[in-house]
Amino acid sequence: MKLYSYVVEHDYGHAPNPYFGVCTLARCKFRKKRSLPRNLVEMACIGDWVVGTGGKNLKKSAGNGNLIYAMKIEEKLTLGQYWADPRFKRKKHLRGGNYAQQRGDNRKPKSTIEEDKRFVLLSWEEYYYFGKKPGERAVEIPKEFRKIEKKGPKYKVIVDHQFIGQFLHWLKSKHKPGIMRGQPWGKEYKSSKELRKREACRPSC
């Protein structure tokens, strides 16, 4: 078992996508060119954990030293399999839908390479998505587990099973799995940005 950690620079509910009863990571941490090193979604395997920590822009993310989400990979599909699977129909992007529907990460692959060589990580039961809950502070990572936090871009891998076990014990003892504890941290920022775009285009519509 390995633990992969990275910074969620903008927590909009798209990547990770915690909606409709399954947490997914499909549209982030992939390599854009085949000539580049493999990224997190290719490297991670079923049974591994993925942890996303906060970025510094507090309009878009929870801030450094805080936890956005943690998920145990329970299933791994190609983007083509994800698109074709009827279980994930509600995860498909719906223009004009509510916020959750507009954040849909299940989009039709643009090419056979994208369909077969890019992946989505899924967690049904063992995921912890914190987001932002009115009146509550972000979930701070305890000092003894701060080495879990990646600084800057890319990702880090932790293979120390004892450390991972201690972190997971803390996580599971403090929080209930399989639910959205709050809304995406950057939801208000993203919504207002999209509203400004709609308002800007009205005169020419």
Contact map, one row per residue, 1 for C-alpha under 8 A:
1110000000000000000000000000000000000000000000111000000000000000000000000000000000000000000000000000000000000000000000000000000000000000000000000000000000000010100000000000000000000000000000000000000000000
1111000000000000000000000000000000000000000100011000000000000000000000000000000000000000000000000000000000000000000000000000000000000000000000000000000000001111100100000000000000000000000000000000000000000
1111100000000000000000000000000000000000000000011110000000000000000000000000000000000000000000000000000000000000000000000000000000000000000000000000000000001110000100000000000000000000000000000000000000000
0111110000000000000000000000000000000001000100011110000000000000000000000000000000000000000000000000000000000000000000000000000000000000000000000000000000111100000000000000000000000000000000000000000000000
0011111000000000000000000000000000000000000000000111100000000000000000000000000000000000000000000000000000000000000000000000000000000000000000000001110000111000000000000000000000000000000000000000000000000
0001111100000000000000000000000000000000000000000011100000000000000000000000000000000000000000000000000000000000000000000000000000000000000000000000111011110000000000000000000000000000000000000000000000000
0000111110000000000000000000000000000000000000000001111000000000000000000000000000000000000000000000000000000000000000000000000000000000000000000000111110100000000000000000000000000000000000000000000000000
0000011111100000000000000000000000000000000000000001111000001000000100000000000000000000000000000000000000000000000000000000000000000000000000000000000000000000000000000000000000000000000000000000000000000
0000001111100000000000000000000000000000000000000000011110011000000000000000000000000000000000000000000000000000000000000000000000000000000000000000000000000000000000000000000000000000000000000000000000000
0000000111110000000000000000000000000000000000000000001000011000000000000000000000000000000000000000000000000000000000000000000000000000000000000000000000000000000000000000000000000000010000000000000000000
0000000111111111000000000000000000000000000000000000000000011000000100000000000000000000000000000000000000000000000000000000000000100000000000000000000000000000000000000000000000000001111000000000000000000
0000000001111110000000000000000000000000000000000000000000010000000000000000000000000000000000000000001000000000000000000000000000000000000000000000000000000000000000000000000000000001111001000000000000000
0000000000111111111000000000000000000000000000000000000000000000000000000000000000000000000000000001001000000000000000000000000000000000000000000000000000000000000000000000000000000011001000000000000000000
0000000000111111100000000010000000000000000000000000000000000000000000000000000000000000000000000000001110000000000000000000000000000000000000000000000000000000000000000000000000000000000000000000000000000
0000000000111111100000011111000000000000000000000000000000000000000000000000000000000000000000000000000010000000000000000000000000000000000000000000000000000000000000000000000000000000000000000000000000000
0000000000101111110000111111000000000000000000000000000000000000000000000000000000000000000000000000000000000000000000000000000000000000000000000000000000000000000000000000000000000000000000000000000000000
0000000000001111111000111000000000000000000000000000000000000000000000000000000000000000000000000000001110000000000000000000000000000000000000000000000000000000000000000000000000000000000000000000000000000
0000000000001001111111110000000000000000000000000000000000000000000000000000000000000000000000000000000000000000000000000000000010000000000000000000000000000000000000000000000000010000000000000000000000000
0000000000001000111111100000000000000000000000000000000000000000000000000000000000000000001000000001000000000000000000000000000000000000000000000000000000000000000000000000000000010000000000000000000000000
0000000000000000011111000000000000000000000000000000000000000000000000000000000000000000011000000000000000000000000000000000000000000000000000000000000000000000000000000000000000000000000000000000000000000
0000000000000000011111100000000000000000000000000000000000000000000000000000000000000000000000000000000000000000000000000001000000000000000000000000000000000000000000000000000001100000000000000000000000000
0000000000000000011111110000000000000000000000000000000000000000000000000000000000000000000000000000000000000000000000000111100000000000000000000000000000000000000000000000000001000000000000000000000000000
0000000000000001111011111000000000000000000000000000000000000000000000100000000000000000000000000000000000000000000000000111001000000000000000000000000000000000000000000000000000000000000000000000000000000
0000000000000011110001111100000000000000000000000000000000000000000000000000000000000000000000000000000000000000000000011110000000000000000000000000000000000000000000000000000000000000000000000000000000000
0000000000000011100000111111000000000000100000000000000000000000000000000000000000000000000000000000000000000000000000011100000000000000000000000000000000000000000000000000000000000000000000000000000000000
0000000000000011000000011111000000000000100000000000000000000000000000000000001000000000000000000000000011000000000000111000000000000000000000000000000000000000000000000000000000000000000000000000000000000
0000000000000111000000001111110000000000000000000000000000000000000000000000000000000000000000000000000010000000000000010000000000000000000000000000000000000000000000000000000000000000000000000000000000000
0000000000000011000000001111110000000000000000000000000000000000000000000000000000000000000000000000000000000000000000000000000000000000000000000000000000000000000000000000000000000000000000000000000000000
0000000000000000000000000011111000000011100000000000000000000000000000000000000000000000000000000000000000000000000000000000000000000000000000000000000001000000000000000000000000000000000000000000000000000
0000000000000000000000000011111100000111110000000000000000000000000000000000000000000000000000000000000000000000000001100000000000000000000000000000000000000000000000000000000000000000000000000000000000000
0000000000000000000000000000111111011110000000000000000000000000000000000000000000000000000000000000000000000000000000000000000000000000000000000000000000000000000000000000000000000000000000000000000000000
0000000000000000000000000000011111010000000000000000000000000000000000000000000000000000000000000000000000000000000000000000000000000000000000000000000000000000000000000000000000000000000000000000000000000
0000000000000000000000000000001111110000000000000000000000000000000000000000000000000000000000000000000000000000000000000000000000000000000000000000000000000000000000000000000000000000000000000000000000000
0000000000000000000000000000001111111000000000000000000000000000000000000000000000000000000000000000000000000000000000000000000000000000000000000000000000000000000000000000000000000000000000000000000000000
0000000000000000000000000000000011111000000000000000000000000000000000000000000000000000000000000000000000000000000000000000000000000000000000000000000000000000000000000000000000000000000000000000000000000
0000000000000000000000000000001111111100000000000000000000000000000000000000000000000000000000000000000000000000000000000000000000000000000000000000000000000000000000000000000000000000000000000000000000000
0000000000000000000000000000001001111110000000000000000000000000000000000000000000000000000000000000000000000000000000000000000000000000000000000000000000000000000000000000000000000000000000000000000000000
0000000000000000000000000000011000011111011000000000000000000000000000000000000000000000000000000000000000000000000000000000000000000000000000000000000000000000000000000000000000000000000000000000000000000
0000000000000000000000000000111000001111111000000000000000000000000000000000000000000000000000000000000000000000000000000000000000000000000000000000000000000000000000000000000000000000000000000000000000000
0001000000000000000000000000110000000111111100000000000000000000000000000000000000000000000000000000000000000000000000000000000000000000000000000000000000100000000000000000000000000000000000000000000000000
0000000000000000000000001100110000000011111100000000000000000000000000000000000000000000000000000000000000000000000001111000000000000000000000000000000000000000000000000000000000000000000000000000000000000
0000000000000000000000000000010000000111111110000000000000000000000000000000000000000000000000000000000000000000000001100000000000000000000000000000000000000000000000000000000000000000000000000000000000000
0000000000000000000000000000000000000111111110000000000000000000000000000000000000000000000000000000000000000000000000000000000000000000000000000000000000000000000000000000000000000000000000000000000000000
0101000000000000000000000000000000000001111111011000000000000000000000000000000000000000000000000000000000000000000000000000000000000000000000000000000000000000000000000000000000000000000000000000000000000
0000000000000000000000000000000000000000011111110000000000000000000000001001000000000000000000000000000000000000000000000000000000000000000000000000000000000000000000000000000000000000000000000000000000000
0000000000000000000000000000000000000000000111110000000000000000000000011111000000000000000000000000000000000000000000000000000000000000000000000000000000000000000000000000000000000000000000000000000000000
1000000000000000000000000000000000000000000011111000000000000000000000011100000000000000000000000000000000000000000000000000000000000000000000000000000000000000000000000000000000000000000000000000000000000
1111000000000000000000000000000000000000000111111100000000000000000000011000000000000000000000000000000000000000000000000000000000000000000000000000000000000000000000000000000000000000000000000000000000000
1111000000000000000000000000000000000000000100111110000000000000000001111000000000000000000000000000000000000000000000000000000000000000000000000000000000000000000000000000000000000000000000000000000000000
0011100000000000000000000000000000000000000000011111000000000000000001111000000000000000000000000000000000000000000000000000000000000000000000000000000000000000000000000000000000000000000000000000000000000
0011110000000000000000000000000000000000000000001111100000000000001111100000000000000000000000000000000000000000000000000000000000000000000000000000000000000000000000000000000000000000000000000000000000000
0000111100000000000000000000000000000000000000000111110000000000001111000000000000000000000000000000000000000000000000000000000000000000000000000000000000000000000000000000000000000000000000000000000000000
0000111100000000000000000000000000000000000000000011111000000111111110000000000000000000000000000000000000000000000000000000000000000000000000000000110000000000000000000000000000000000000000000000000000000
0000001110000000000000000000000000000000000000000001111100001111111100000000000000000000000000000000000000000000000000000000000000000000000000000000000000000000000000000000000000000000000000000000000000000
0000001111000000000000000000000000000000000000000000111111011111000000000000000000000000000000000000000000000000000000000000000000000000000000000000000000000000000000000000000000000000000000000000000000000
0000000010000000000000000000000000000000000000000000011111001111000000000000000000000000000000000000000000000000000000000000000000000000000000000000000000000000000000000000000000000000000000000000000000000
0000000010000000000000000000000000000000000000000000001111111110000000000000000000000000000000000000000000000000000000000000000000000000000000000000000000000000000000000000000000000000000000000000000000000
0000000000000000000000000000000000000000000000000000001111111110000000000000000000000000000000000000000000000000000000000000000000000000000000000000000000000000000000000000000000000000000000000000000000000
0000000000000000000000000000000000000000000000000000000011111000000000000000000000000000000000000000000000000000000000000000000000000000000000000000000000000000000000000000000000000000110010000000000000000
0000000011110000000000000000000000000000000000000000001011111100000000000000000000000000000000000000000000000000000000000000000000000000000000000000000000000000000000000000000000000000111011000000000000000
0000000111100000000000000000000000000000000000000000011111111110000100000000000000000000000000000000000000000000000000000000000000000000000000000000000000000000000000000000000000000000110000000000000000000
0000000000000000000000000000000000000000000000000000111111011111011100000000000000000000000000000000000000000000000000000000000000110000010000000000000000000000000000000000000000000000100000000000000000000
0000000000000000000000000000000000000000000000000000111111001111110000000000000000000000000000000000000000000000000000000000000000000000000000000000000000000000000000000000000000000000000000000000000000000
0000000000000000000000000000000000000000000000000000111100000111110000000000000000000000000000000000000000000000000000000000000000000000000000000000000000000000000000000000000000000000000000000000000000000
0000000000000000000000000000000000000000000000000000110000000011111000000000000000000000000000000000000000000000000000000000000000000000000110000100100000000000000000000000000000000000000000000000000000000
0000000000000000000000000000000000000000000000000000110000000111111100000000000000000000000000000000000000000000000000000000000000000000011110000000000000000000000000000000000000000000000000000000000000000
0000000000000000000000000000000000000000000000000011110000000100111111000000000000000000000000000000000000000000000000000000000001000000011110000000000000000000000000000000000000000000000000000000000000000
0000000100100000000000000000000000000000000000000011110000001100011111000000000000000000000000000000000000000000000000000000000011100000001000000000000000000000000000000000000000000000000000000000000000000
0000000000000000000000000000000000000000000000000011100000000000001111100000000000000000000000000000000000000000000000000000001111100000000000000000000000000000000000000000000000000000000000000000000000000
0000000000000000000000000000000000000000000000001111000000000000001111110000000000000000000000000000000000000000000000000000001110000000000000000000000000000000000000000000000000000000000000000000000000000
0000000000000000000000100000000000000000000000001110000000000000000011111000000000000000000000000000000000000000000000000010011100000000000000000000000000000000000000000000000000000000000000000000000000000
0000000000000000000000000000000000000000000001111100000000000000000001111100000000000000000000000000000000000000000000000010011000000000000000000000000000000000000000000000000000000000000000000000000000000
0000000000000000000000000000000000000000000011111100000000000000000000111111000000000000000000000000000000000000000000001110000000000000000000000000000000000000000000000000000000000000000000000000000000000
0000000000000000000000000000000000000000000001100000000000000000000000011111000000000000000000000000000000000000000000001111000000000000000000000000000000000000000000000000000000000000000000000000000000000
0000000000000000000000000000000000000000000001000000000000000000000000001111100000000000000000000000000000000000000000001110000000000000000000000000000000000000000000000000000000000000000000000000000000000
0000000000000000000000000000000000000000000011000000000000000000000000001111110000000000000000000000000000000000000000111100000000000000000000000000000000000000000000000000000000000000000000000000000000000
0000000000000000000000000000000000000000000000000000000000000000000000000011111111000000000000000000000000000000000000111000000000000000000000000000000000000000000000000000000000000000000000000000000000000
0000000000000000000000000000000000000000000000000000000000000000000000000001111111000000000000000000000000000000001111110000000000000000000000000000000000000000000000000000000000000000000000000000000000000
0000000000000000000000000100000000000000000000000000000000000000000000000000111111100000000000000000000001011000011111110000000000000000000000000000000000000000000000000000000000000000000000000000000000000
0000000000000000000000000000000000000000000000000000000000000000000000000000111111110000000000000000000000011000011100000000000000000000000000000000000000000000000000000000000000000000000000000000000000000
0000000000000000000000000000000000000000000000000000000000000000000000000000111111111000000000000000000000000000001000000000000000000000000000000000000000000000000000000000000000000000000000000000000000000
0000000000000000000000000000000000000000000000000000000000000000000000000000111111111001000000000000000001000000000000010000000000000000000000000000000000000000000000000000000000000000000000000000000000000
0000000000000000000000000000000000000000000000000000000000000000000000000000001111111001100100000000000001111000000000000000000000000000000000000000000000000000000000000000000000000000000000000000000000000
0000000000000000000000000000000000000000000000000000000000000000000000000000000111111100000000000000000000000000000000000000000000000000000000000000000000000000000000000000000000000000000000000000000000000
0000000000000000000000000000000000000000000000000000000000000000000000000000000011111111100000000000000000000000000000000000000000000000000000000000000000000000000000000000000000000000000000000000000000000
0000000000000000000000000000000000000000000000000000000000000000000000000000000000011111100000000000000000000000000000000000000000000000000000000000000000000000000000000000000000000000000000000000000000000
0000000000000000000000000000000000000000000000000000000000000000000000000000000000001111110000000000000000000000000000000000000000000000000000000000000000000000000000000000000000000000000000000000000000000
0000000000000000000000000000000000000000000000000000000000000000000000000000000001101111111100000000000001000000000000000000000000000000000000000000000000000000000000000000000000000000000000000000000000000
0000000000000000000000000000000000000000000000000000000000000000000000000000000000101111111100000000000001000000000000000000000000000000000000000000000000000000000000000000000000000000000000000000000000000
0000000000000000000100000000000000000000000000000000000000000000000000000000000000000011111100000000100100000000000000000000000000000000000000000000000000000000000000000000000000000000000000000000000000000
0000000000000000001100000000000000000000000000000000000000000000000000000000000000000001111110000000100111000000000000000000000000000000000000000000000000000000000000000000000000000000000000000000000000000
0000000000000000000000000000000000000000000000000000000000000000000000000000000000100001111111000000100111100000000000000000000000000000000000000000000000000000000000000000000000000000000000000000000000000
0000000000000000000000000000000000000000000000000000000000000000000000000000000000000000001111100000111111100000000000000000000000000000000000000000000000000000000000000000000000000000000000000000000000000
0000000000000000000000000000000000000000000000000000000000000000000000000000000000000000000111111000110100000000000000000000000000000000000000000000000000000000000000000000000000000000000000000000000000000
0000000000000000000000000000000000000000000000000000000000000000000000000000000000000000000011111000110000000000000000000000000000000000000000000000000000000000000000000000000000000000000000000000000000000
0000000000000000000000000000000000000000000000000000000000000000000000000000000000000000000001111100010000000000000000000000000000000000000000000000000000000000000000000000000000000000000000000000000000000
0000000000000000000000000000000000000000000000000000000000000000000000000000000000000000000001111111110000000000000000000000000000000000000000000000000000000000000000000000000000000000000000000000000000000
0000000000000000000000000000000000000000000000000000000000000000000000000000000000000000000000011111110000000000000000000000000000000000000000000000000000000000000000000000000000000000000000000000000000000
0000000000000000000000000000000000000000000000000000000000000000000000000000000000000000000000001111111000000000000000000000000000000000000000000000000000000000000000000000000000000000000000000000000000000
0000000000001000001000000000000000000000000000000000000000000000000000000000000000000000000000001111111100000000000000000000000000000000000000000000000000000000000000000000000000000000000000000000000000000
0000000000000000000000000000000000000000000000000000000000000000000000000000000000000000011111101111111100000000000000000000000000000000000000000000000000000000000000000000000000000000000000000000000000000
0000000000000000000000000000000000000000000000000000000000000000000000000000000000000000000011111111111100000000000000000000000000000000000000000000000000000000000000000000000000000000000000000000000000000
0000000000011100100000000000000000000000000000000000000000000000000000000000000000000000000010000011111110000000000000000000000000000000000000000000000000000000000000000000000000000000000000000000000000000
0000000000000100100000000000000000000000000000000000000000000000000000000000000000000000011111000001111111100000000000000000000000000000000000000000000000000000000000000000000000000000000000000000000000000
0000000000000110100000000110000000000000000000000000000000000000000000000000000000000000001110000000001111100000000000000000000000000000000000000000000000000000000000000000000000000000000000000000000000000
0000000000000000000000000100000000000000000000000000000000000000000000000000001001100001101110000000000111110000000000000000000000000000000000000000000000000000000000000000000000000000000000000000000000000
0000000000000000000000000000000000000000000000000000000000000000000000000000000000100000000110000000000111111000000000000000000000000000000000000000000000000000000000000000000000000000000000000000000000000
0000000000000000000000000000000000000000000000000000000000000000000000000000001100100000000000000000000001111100000000000000000000000000000000000000000000000000000000000000000000000000000000000000000000000
0000000000000000000000000000000000000000000000000000000000000000000000000000001100100000000000000000000000111111011000000000000000000000000000000000000000000000000000000000000000000000000000000000000000000
0000000000000000000000000000000000000000000000000000000000000000000000000000000000000000000000000000000000011111011000000000000000000000000000000000000000000000000000000000000000000000000000000000000000000
0000000000000000000000000000000000000000000000000000000000000000000000000000000000000000000000000000000000001111111000000000000000000000000000000000000000000000000000000000000000000000000000000000000000000
0000000000000000000000000000000000000000000000000000000000000000000000000000000000000000000000000000000000001111111100000000000000000000000000000000000000000000000000000000000000000000000000000000000000000
0000000000000000000000000000000000000000000000000000000000000000000000000000000000000000000000000000000000000011111111000000000000000000000000000000000000000000000000000000000000000000000000000000000000000
0000000000000000000000000000000000000000000000000000000000000000000000000000001100000000000000000000000000001111111111000000000000000000000000000000000000000000000000000000000000000000000000000000000000000
0000000000000000000000000000000000000000000000000000000000000000000000000000011110000000000000000000000000001111111111000000000000000000000000000000000000000000000000000000000000000000000000000000000000000
0000000000000000000000000000000000000000000000000000000000000000000000000000011100000000000000000000000000000001111111100000000000000000000000000000000000000000000000000000000000000000000000000000000000000
0000000000000000000000000000000000000000000000000000000000000000000000000000011000000000000000000000000000000000111111100000000000000000000000000000000000000000000000000000000000000000000000000000000000000
0000000000000000000000000000010000000000110000000000000000000000000000000000011000000000000000000000000000000000111111110000000000000000000000000000000000000000000000000000000000000000000000000000000000000
0000000000000000000000000100010000000000110000000000000000000000000000000001111000000000000000000000000000000000000111111000000000000000000000000000000000000000000000000000000000000000000000000000000000000
0000000000000000000000011110000000000000100000000000000000000000000000000001111001000000000000000000000000000000000001111100000000000000000000000000000000000000000000000000000000000000000000000000000000000
0000000000000000000000011100000000000000100000000000000000000000000000001111100000000000000000000000000000000000000000111110000000000000000000000000000000000000000000000000000000000000000000000000000000000
0000000000000000000001111000000000000000000000000000000000000000000000001111000000000000000000000000000000000000000000011111000000000000000000000000000000000000000000000000000000000000000000000000000000000
0000000000000000000001110000000000000000000000000000000000000000000000111110000000000000000000000000000000000000000000001111111000000000000000000000000000000000000000000000000000000000000000000000000000000
0000000000000000000011100000000000000000000000000000000000000000000000000100000000000000000000000000000000000000000000000111111000000000000000000000000000000000000000000000000001000000000000000000000000000
0000000000000000000001000000000000000000000000000000000000000000000000000000000000000000000000000000000000000000000000000011111000000000000000000000000000000000000000000000000011000000000000000000000000000
0000000000000000000000000000000000000000000000000000000000000000000000110000000000000000000000000000000000000000000000000011111100000000000000000000000000000000000000000000000011000000000000000000000000000
0000000000000000000000100000000000000000000000000000000000000000000011110000000000000000000000000000000000000000000000000011111110000000000000000000000000000000000000000000000011100000000000000000000000000
0000000000000000000000000000000000000000000000000000000000000000000011100000000000000000000000000000000000000000000000000000011111000000000000000000000000000000000000000000001111111000000000000000000000000
0000000000000000010000000000000000000000000000000000000000000000000111000000000000000000000000000000000000000000000000000000001111100000000000000000000000000000000000000000000000111100000000000000000000000
0000000000000000000000000000000000000000000000000000000000000000001110000000000000000000000000000000000000000000000000000000000111111000011000000000000000000000000000000000000000011111000000000000000000000
0000000000100000000000000000000000000000000000000000000000000100000110000000000000000000000000000000000000000000000000000000000011111000010000000000000000000000000000000000000000011111100000000000000000000
0000000000000000000000000000000000000000000000000000000000000100000000000000000000000000000000000000000000000000000000000000000001111101110000000000000000000000000000000000000000001111100000000000000000000
0000000000000000000000000000000000000000000000000000000000000000000000000000000000000000000000000000000000000000000000000000000001111111100000000000000000000000000000000000000000001110000000000000000000000
0000000000000000000000000000000000000000000000000000000000000000000000000000000000000000000000000000000000000000000000000000000000011111000000000000000000000000000000000000000000000000000000000000000000000
0000000000000000000000000000000000000000000000000000000000000000000000000000000000000000000000000000000000000000000000000000000000001111100000000000000000000000000000000000000000000000000000000000000000000
0000000000000000000000000000000000000000000000000000000000000000000000000000000000000000000000000000000000000000000000000000000000011111110000000000000000000000000000000000000000000000000000000000000000000
0000000000000000000000000000000000000000000000000000000000000000000000000000000000000000000000000000000000000000000000000000000000011011111000000000000000000000000000000000000000000000000000000000000000000
0000000000000000000000000000000000000000000000000000000000000100011000000000000000000000000000000000000000000000000000000000000001110001111100000000000000000000000000000000000000000000000000000000000000000
0000000000000000000000000000000000000000000000000000000000000000011100000000000000000000000000000000000000000000000000000000000001000000111110000000000000000000000000000000000000000000000000000000000000000
0000000000000000000000000000000000000000000000000000000000000000111000000000000000000000000000000000000000000000000000000000000000000000011111000000000000000000000000000000000000000000000000000000000000000
0000000000000000000000000000000000000000000000000000000000000000111000000000000000000000000000000000000000000000000000000000000000000000001111101100000000000000000000000000000000000000000000000000000000000
0000000000000000000000000000000000000000000000000000000000000000000000000000000000000000000000000000000000000000000000000000000000000000000111111100000000000000000000000000000000000000000000000000000000000
0000000000000000000000000000000000000000000000000000000000000000000000000000000000000000000000000000000000000000000000000000000000000000000011111100000000000000000000000000000000000000000000000000000000000
0000000000000000000000000000000000000000000000000000000000000000000000000000000000000000000000000000000000000000000000000000000000000000000001111110000000000000000000000000000000000000000000000000000000000
0000000000000000000000000000000000000000000000000000000000000000000000000000000000000000000000000000000000000000000000000000000000000000000011111111000000000000000000100000000000000000000000000000000000000
0000000000000000000000000000000000000000000000000000000000000000100000000000000000000000000000000000000000000000000000000000000000000000000011111111100000000000000000000000000000000000000000000000000000000
0000000000000000000000000000000000000000000000000000000000000000000000000000000000000000000000000000000000000000000000000000000000000000000000011111110000000000000000000000000000000000000000000000000000000
0000100000000000000000000000000000000000000000000000000000000000000000000000000000000000000000000000000000000000000000000000000000000000000000001111110000000100000000000000000000000000000000000000000000000
0000111000000000000000000000000000000000000000000000100000000000100000000000000000000000000000000000000000000000000000000000000000000000000000000111111000000000000000000000000000000000000000000000000000000
0000111000000000000000000000000000000000000000000000100000000000000000000000000000000000000000000000000000000000000000000000000000000000000000000011111110110000000000000000000000000000000000000000000000000
0000011000000000000000000000000000000000000000000000000000000000000000000000000000000000000000000000000000000000000000000000000000000000000000000000111110000000000000000000000000000000000000000000000000000
0000001000000000000000000000000000000000000000000000000000000000000000000000000000000000000000000000000000000000000000000000000000000000000000000000011111000000000000000000000000000000000000000000000000000
0000011000000000000000000000000000000000000000000000000000000000000000000000000000000000000000000000000000000000000000000000000000000000000000000000011111100000000000000000000000000000000000000000000000000
0000010000000000000000000000100000000000000000000000000000000000000000000000000000000000000000000000000000000000000000000000000000000000000000000000000111110000000000000000000000000000000000000000000000000
0001111000000000000000000000000000000001000000000000000000000000000000000000000000000000000000000000000000000000000000000000000000000000000000000000010011111000000000000000000000000000000000000000000000000
0001110000000000000000000000000000000000000000000000000000000000000000000000000000000000000000000000000000000000000000000000000000000000000000000000010001111100000000000000000000000000000000000000000000000
0111100000000000000000000000000000000000000000000000000000000000000000000000000000000000000000000000000000000000000000000000000000000000000000000000000000111110000000000000000000000000000000000000000000000
0111000000000000000000000000000000000000000000000000000000000000000000000000000000000000000000000000000000000000000000000000000000000000000000000001000000011111000100000000000000000000000000000000000000000
1110000000000000000000000000000000000000000000000000000000000000000000000000000000000000000000000000000000000000000000000000000000000000000000000000000000001111100100000000000000000000000000000000000000000
0100000000000000000000000000000000000000000000000000000000000000000000000000000000000000000000000000000000000000000000000000000000000000000000000000000000000111111100000000000000000000000000000000000000000
1100000000000000000000000000000000000000000000000000000000000000000000000000000000000000000000000000000000000000000000000000000000000000000000000000000000000011111110000000000000000000000000000000000000000
0000000000000000000000000000000000000000000000000000000000000000000000000000000000000000000000000000000000000000000000000000000000000000000000000000000000000001111111000000000000000000000000000000000000000
0000000000000000000000000000000000000000000000000000000000000000000000000000000000000000000000000000000000000000000000000000000000000000000000000000000000000001111111100000000000000000000000000000000000000
0110000000000000000000000000000000000000000000000000000000000000000000000000000000000000000000000000000000000000000000000000000000000000000000000000000000000111111111110000000000000000000000000000000000000
0000000000000000000000000000000000000000000000000000000000000000000000000000000000000000000000000000000000000000000000000000000000000000000000000000000000000000111111111000000000000000000000000000000000000
0000000000000000000000000000000000000000000000000000000000000000000000000000000000000000000000000000000000000000000000000000000000000000000000000000000000000000011111111100000000000000000000000000000000000
0000000000000000000000000000000000000000000000000000000000000000000000000000000000000000000000000000000000000000000000000000000000000000000000001000000000000000001111111110000000000000000000000000000000000
0000000000000000000000000000000000000000000000000000000000000000000000000000000000000000000000000000000000000000000000000000000000000000000000000000000000000000000111111111000000000000000000000000000000000
0000000000000000000000000000000000000000000000000000000000000000000000000000000000000000000000000000000000000000000000000000000000000000000000000000000000000000000011111111100000000000000000000000000000000
0000000000000000000000000000000000000000000000000000000000000000000000000000000000000000000000000000000000000000000000000000000000000000000000000000000000000000000001111111110000000000000000000000000000000
0000000000000000000000000000000000000000000000000000000000000000000000000000000000000000000000000000000000000000000000000000000000000000000000000000000000000000000000111111111000000000000000000000000000000
0000000000000000000000000000000000000000000000000000000000000000000000000000000000000000000000000000000000000000000000000000000000000000000000000000000000000000000000011111111110000000000000000000000000000
0000000000000000000000000000000000000000000000000000000000000000000000000000000000000000000000000000000000000000000000000000000000000000000000000000000000000000000000001111111000000000000000000000000000000
0000000000000000000000000000000000000000000000000000000000000000000000000000000000000000000000000000000000000000000000000000000000000000000000000000000000000000000000000111111100000000000000000000000000000
0000000000000000000000000000000000000000000000000000000000000000000000000000000000000000000000000000000000000000000000000000000100000000000000000000000000000000000000000011111110000000000000000000000000000
0000000000000000000000000000000000000000000000000000000000000000000000000000000000000000000000000000000000000000000000000000000100000000000000000000000000000000000000000001011111100000000000000000000000000
0000000000000000000000000000000000000000000000000000000000000000000000000000000000000000000000000000000000000000000000000000111100000000000000000000000000000000000000000001001111100000000000000000000000000
0000000000000000000011000000000000000000000000000000000000000000000000000000000000000000000000000000000000000000000000000001111100000000000000000000000000000000000000000000000111110000000000000000000000000
0000000000000000000010000000000000000000000000000000000000000000000000000000000000000000000000000000000000000000000000000000001110000000000000000000000000000000000000000000000111111000000000000000000000000
0000000000000000011000000000000000000000000000000000000000000000000000000000000000000000000000000000000000000000000000000000000111100000000000000000000000000000000000000000000001111110000000000000000000000
0000000000000000000000000000000000000000000000000000000000000000000000000000000000000000000000000000000000000000000000000000000111111000000000000000000000000000000000000000000000111110000000000000000000000
0000000000000000000000000000000000000000000000000000000000000000000000000000000000000000000000000000000000000000000000000000000011111000000000000000000000000000000000000000000000011111000000000000000000000
0000000000001000000000000000000000000000000000000000000000000000000000000000000000000000000000000000000000000000000000000000000001111000000000000000000000000000000000000000000000011111101000000000000000000
0000000000111000000000000000000000000000000000000000000000000000000000000000000000000000000000000000000000000000000000000000000001110000000000000000000000000000000000000000000000000111111000000000000000000
0000000000110000000000000000000000000000000000000000000000111100000000000000000000000000000000000000000000000000000000000000000000110000000000000000000000000000000000000000000000000011111100000000000000000
0000000001110000000000000000000000000000000000000000000000111000000000000000000000000000000000000000000000000000000000000000000000000000000000000000000000000000000000000000000000000001111111000000000000000
0000000000111000000000000000000000000000000000000000000000010000000000000000000000000000000000000000000000000000000000000000000000000000000000000000000000000000000000000000000000000011111111100000000000000
0000000000000000000000000000000000000000000000000000000000000000000000000000000000000000000000000000000000000000000000000000000000000000000000000000000000000000000000000000000000000000111111110000000000000
0000000000000000000000000000000000000000000000000000000000110000000000000000000000000000000000000000000000000000000000000000000000000000000000000000000000000000000000000000000000000000011111111000000000000
0000000000010000000000000000000000000000000000000000000000010000000000000000000000000000000000000000000000000000000000000000000000000000000000000000000000000000000000000000000000000000011111111100000000000
0000000000000000000000000000000000000000000000000000000000000000000000000000000000000000000000000000000000000000000000000000000000000000000000000000000000000000000000000000000000000000001111111110000000000
0000000000000000000000000000000000000000000000000000000000000000000000000000000000000000000000000000000000000000000000000000000000000000000000000000000000000000000000000000000000000000000111111111000000000
0000000000000000000000000000000000000000000000000000000000000000000000000000000000000000000000000000000000000000000000000000000000000000000000000000000000000000000000000000000000000000000011111111100000000
0000000000000000000000000000000000000000000000000000000000000000000000000000000000000000000000000000000000000000000000000000000000000000000000000000000000000000000000000000000000000000000001111111110000000
0000000000000000000000000000000000000000000000000000000000000000000000000000000000000000000000000000000000000000000000000000000000000000000000000000000000000000000000000000000000000000000000111111111000000
0000000000000000000000000000000000000000000000000000000000000000000000000000000000000000000000000000000000000000000000000000000000000000000000000000000000000000000000000000000000000000000000011111111100000
0000000000000000000000000000000000000000000000000000000000000000000000000000000000000000000000000000000000000000000000000000000000000000000000000000000000000000000000000000000000000000000000001111111110000
0000000000000000000000000000000000000000000000000000000000000000000000000000000000000000000000000000000000000000000000000000000000000000000000000000000000000000000000000000000000000000000000000111111111000
0000000000000000000000000000000000000000000000000000000000000000000000000000000000000000000000000000000000000000000000000000000000000000000000000000000000000000000000000000000000000000000000000011111111000
0000000000000000000000000000000000000000000000000000000000000000000000000000000000000000000000000000000000000000000000000000000000000000000000000000000000000000000000000000000000000000000000000001111111100
0000000000000000000000000000000000000000000000000000000000000000000000000000000000000000000000000000000000000000000000000000000000000000000000000000000000000000000000000000000000000000000000000000111111111
0000000000000000000000000000000000000000000000000000000000000000000000000000000000000000000000000000000000000000000000000000000000000000000000000000000000000000000000000000000000000000000000000000011111111
0000000000000000000000000000000000000000000000000000000000000000000000000000000000000000000000000000000000000000000000000000000000000000000000000000000000000000000000000000000000000000000000000000000111111
0000000000000000000000000000000000000000000000000000000000000000000000000000000000000000000000000000000000000000000000000000000000000000000000000000000000000000000000000000000000000000000000000000000011111
0000000000000000000000000000000000000000000000000000000000000000000000000000000000000000000000000000000000000000000000000000000000000000000000000000000000000000000000000000000000000000000000000000000011111
